[in-house]
Amino acid sequence: MSKIELIVNSLEQKVQRVLHEMTELKKDNAFLKDELLKSNALNSKYLESLQQKEDDFKTLKFANSILGSDESKRETKLKINTLIKEIDDCISKLSD
């Protein structure tokens, strides 16, 4: 074999190796994209659940304070005053 043929064969082998690696990397990339989508969906689900739990906690806390818990009477009064102000604002907007 001539020197040129050896160089061409070597180059072909290297190109085949690079193509094979590129194919493997594409497969890995597709797998990782799929895993990322699954993780994002799961994360979104957990965030929604957390938000719901926080809302439930606030509601329970408020209900407990209305039932006469001594530790949060001040919070109850502030919350009631806020609600009254919001209702007054709504009434005034409806009157206009």
C-alpha positions, 0 to 999 in steps of 0.5 A, a space after each residue: 500500500 502506498 502512503 496515501 492509501 494508509 492515510 486515507 484508510 486511517 482517516 476513514 477509520 477516524 471518521 467512522 469512529 467520530 460518526 459512531 460517537 456522534 450517534 451514541 451522543 445523540 442517543 444519550 442526548 435524547 434520553 437526557 431530554 426525556 428525563 429532563 421533561 419527566 423531572 420538570 413535570 414531576 417538579 411542577 406536580 410537587 410545586 402544585 401540591 406544596 402550594 395547595 398544602 400551604 393554602 390549606 395550612 393558612 386556612 386551618 390557621 385562620 379557622 383555628 384563630 377564629 375558634 378562639 385560640 388565644 395565641 392568634 387573636 391579634 392575627 384574627 383581628 387583622 385578618 378580619 379588618 383586612 377582609 372588611 376593607 376589601 369588602 368596603 372597596 368592592 362595595 364602593 367600586 360597585 356603587 360607582 
